Amino acid sequence: MKTKYNVDELGFYGKFGGAFIPEMLYPNVEELKENYLKIMAEPSFQEEFNHLLQQYVGRPTPLYFAKRLSEKYHTKIYLKREDLCHTGAHKVNNTIGQILMAKRLGKKRIIAETGAGQHGVATATVCALMGLECIVYMGEIDIQRQAPNVARMKMLGATVRPATSGSKTLKDATNEAIRDWINNPVDTFYIIGSVVGPHPYPDMVARFQSVISKEIQTQLQAQEGKDNPDYVIACVGGGSNAAGAFFEFLENESVQLIAVEAAGHGVDSGESAATSVLGKIGIIHGSKTLLMQTEDGQITEPYSISAGLDYPGVGPLHAHLHDSNRAEFIAITDADAMQAGLDLSKTEGIIPAIESAHAFAVLDKKTFQPDEIVVINLSGRGDKDLNTYIDYFNLSD
């Protein structure tokens, strides 16, 4: 079926995507490309995947009507509670799918990259569940600011390897993971945590995360008598939670999609991760996409107070949604995101991950009508960010 916004048979979303990879990785990526859709379509795969999502992850997650938030902003606001998934974020939807894929391809060793640590925890979790070796690469700076997640990974049996080059954050952790994969091409499966990387990863991750938007449709029908909201809002770094929240609505242009990026200290401050504003077409981690870079093509170091959003690019699906004007991209500063996180905590009794808090800051940037339905993807819980909240708001006083 021809679609405007999903991947084509060559692995492209419009002009973005593809697989720009070293020759050593070609067999791995080709093996996955040839098999991922067939494996995902197998009834036994679907049965095991859905069983684990229900019994292990705790799906379906609630679509919660935020009464006090709705009253404050004079519209109908629903929260998709991915923060209630096992491990505390949406990441586990994808790692469950990919670990089942790895097992069916006969892989014994799992590697992953992580920024905020949620994907690392989710990967370590499913490796423990399946009894497979797990190595997680994480930037040295992220290891320091996400210490609770590092401890969780180690408790789950994973080896956490620091990335000490570059900005010592997510980009560099991904570089190290790819280097490992090149050196161990036969027995190793790379579980990528977002809709980034060479085809078929962006499409595969989006499909595993699409359970989010499938549930939104079913739950909204039960609560409002209609399948489709007026708006879906989600934060975007690489963009897996947004891809999942948007997926079932991509071809339905009556649903307005809002992708929220990290502006850091301000889009023009030199310390930002607002790829849609600052990015130009380039290739990063095997994919052609929008990428923050200098005039001579060197990657610009991104910055965000949230460890999960400081990626210098954006997944090719989101690059296409921006390029085609299918989604509206809004950049939110650290200050606005932190305030939104505090406001949600005090208004609804829910402490969000700082990544997710960026999405809530949109409520102060846009005006919605009283009868409109706004779904915000609450992609993760704030436990991992408590030290950042404490320092920022002087909560220890």
ABEGO torsion letter per residue (X at the ends): XBBAABBBAAGBBEABEEBBBBAAAAAAAAAAAAAAAAAAABAAAAAAAAAAAAAAAGOBBBBBBBAAAAAAAGBBBBBBBAAABBGGBAAAAAAAAAAAAAAAAGBABBBBBBAAGAAAAAAAAAAAAAGBBBBBBBBAAAAAAAAAAAAAAAAAGBBBBBBABEAGBAAAAAAAAAAAAAABAAABBBBBABBBEBOAAAAAAAAAAAAAAAAAAAAAAAAAGBABBABBBBBBBAGAAAAAAAAAAAABAABBBBBBBBAEAEAAAGBBABAAAABBBBBBGGBBBBBBBBAAGBBBBBBBABAAABBABBBAAAAAAAAAGABBBBBBBAAAAAAAAAAAAAAAGBBBBAAAAAAAAAAAABBBBAABBBBBBBABBAAAAAAAAAAAAGAAX
